[in-house]
Amino acid sequence: FEAWDGEEDTRTRYKLGGIKRVSSALRKLDMAYNDDVSKLLDMCRETLYFENVSLLEGCLLKLETDPTVDVVLVKSSMQAVGERDRSREKKELRAGMPFVRVNVRMAGSEEARGLCVDA
């Protein structure tokens, strides 16, 4: 994990996603959140891939110590090998890709405050 320094020559190492379209945000607010804007947490979305869990853990630890970022939520679909589900059966096979979702707030950023995306 490394932060982008904002320099043009390092920009090619990062592919940043876009901001959610206004029409998509309005539709989600109407259909899922009863127009409660505070529940809309995915205005900006990025996908990061890690070769192993240790690298993921290192990234999360760096996020935790970054003064410009508040970690709001961490949700994981990963399971230990051989872990049992509620029916006590081993879940050796899984459909889909295990993931960890992390919601962050750019609370310490003047730029985020200026764009009104800090809360």
C-alpha positions as CSV (number, residue, x, y, z in Angstrom):
1,F,0.0,0.0,0.0
2,E,1.3,3.4,-0.8
3,A,-0.4,6.8,-1.1
4,W,-0.5,8.6,-4.4
5,D,1.7,11.7,-4.0
6,G,-0.3,13.7,-6.6
7,E,2.6,13.8,-9.1
8,E,1.9,13.4,-12.8
9,D,4.7,10.8,-13.3
10,T,3.2,8.4,-10.7
11,R,-0.5,8.9,-11.9
12,T,-0.2,5.9,-14.3
13,R,0.3,3.5,-11.4
14,Y,-3.3,4.2,-10.2
15,K,-6.6,3.8,-11.9
16,L,-9.2,5.7,-10.0
17,G,-12.9,5.1,-10.3
18,G,-15.4,7.8,-10.8
19,I,-18.0,9.4,-8.6
20,K,-21.5,7.9,-8.5
21,R,-23.8,9.6,-11.0
22,V,-26.4,12.0,-9.5
23,S,-29.2,9.9,-11.1
24,S,-27.9,6.7,-9.5
25,A,-27.6,8.4,-6.1
26,L,-31.1,9.8,-6.3
27,R,-32.5,6.4,-7.3
28,K,-30.8,4.7,-4.4
29,L,-31.9,7.3,-1.9
30,D,-35.5,6.9,-3.1
31,M,-35.6,3.1,-3.3
32,A,-33.4,2.0,-0.5
33,Y,-32.8,4.8,2.1
34,N,-36.2,6.7,2.3
35,D,-34.3,9.8,1.1
36,D,-31.9,9.7,4.1
37,V,-28.7,11.1,2.6
38,S,-26.7,10.1,5.6
39,K,-27.0,6.4,4.6
40,L,-25.5,7.0,1.1
41,L,-21.9,5.8,1.7
42,D,-20.7,4.8,-1.7
43,M,-20.4,8.1,-3.6
44,C,-16.8,7.2,-4.5
45,R,-15.8,3.6,-5.0
46,E,-12.5,2.0,-5.6
47,T,-11.4,-1.7,-5.9
48,L,-8.1,-2.8,-4.6
49,Y,-6.6,-6.3,-5.0
50,F,-4.1,-7.9,-2.7
51,E,-2.0,-10.9,-3.2
52,N,-2.4,-12.1,0.3
53,V,-4.2,-11.3,3.6
54,S,-1.0,-9.8,5.1
55,L,-0.9,-7.1,2.5
56,L,-4.6,-6.4,3.1
57,E,-4.0,-6.2,6.8
58,G,-1.1,-3.8,6.2
59,C,-3.3,-1.5,4.1
60,L,-6.0,-1.5,6.8
61,L,-3.5,-0.6,9.5
62,K,-2.2,2.3,7.4
63,L,-5.7,3.5,6.9
64,E,-6.3,3.3,10.6
65,T,-3.3,5.6,11.4
66,D,-4.0,8.1,8.6
67,P,-5.2,11.4,10.1
68,T,-7.2,12.3,7.0
69,V,-9.3,9.1,7.0
70,D,-11.9,7.8,9.4
71,V,-12.6,4.1,8.9
72,V,-16.4,3.9,9.2
73,L,-17.1,0.2,8.5
74,V,-15.2,-3.0,7.7
75,K,-17.2,-6.0,6.5
76,S,-15.6,-9.3,5.4
77,S,-17.0,-12.3,3.5
78,M,-13.7,-14.2,4.0
79,Q,-13.7,-17.4,6.1
80,A,-10.9,-19.5,7.5
81,V,-10.4,-22.8,5.6
82,G,-12.7,-25.5,7.1
83,E,-14.7,-23.0,9.1
84,R,-18.2,-24.3,9.9
85,D,-21.4,-22.4,9.1
86,R,-24.5,-22.2,11.3
87,S,-25.6,-25.7,10.3
88,R,-22.2,-27.0,11.5
89,E,-21.3,-28.2,8.0
90,K,-17.8,-27.4,6.7
91,K,-17.9,-24.8,4.0
92,E,-15.1,-26.1,1.8
93,L,-16.5,-24.7,-1.4
94,R,-17.7,-21.2,-1.9
95,A,-19.3,-19.4,-4.8
96,G,-18.0,-16.0,-5.6
97,M,-14.9,-14.2,-4.6
98,P,-14.2,-13.4,-0.9
99,F,-13.9,-9.7,-0.3
100,V,-13.5,-7.1,2.4
101,R,-15.5,-3.9,2.1
102,V,-14.1,-0.8,3.8
103,N,-16.1,2.4,4.1
104,V,-14.0,5.4,4.9
105,R,-14.7,9.1,5.4
106,M,-12.3,11.7,4.3
107,A,-12.8,13.7,7.5
108,G,-9.3,15.3,7.8
109,S,-9.2,16.6,4.2
110,E,-9.7,20.3,3.4
111,E,-10.4,19.3,-0.2
112,A,-13.1,16.9,0.9
113,R,-14.7,19.5,3.1
114,G,-14.6,21.9,0.1
115,L,-16.5,19.4,-2.0
116,C,-18.9,18.6,0.9
117,V,-18.0,14.9,0.9
118,D,-16.3,14.8,4.3
119,A,-19.3,13.5,6.3
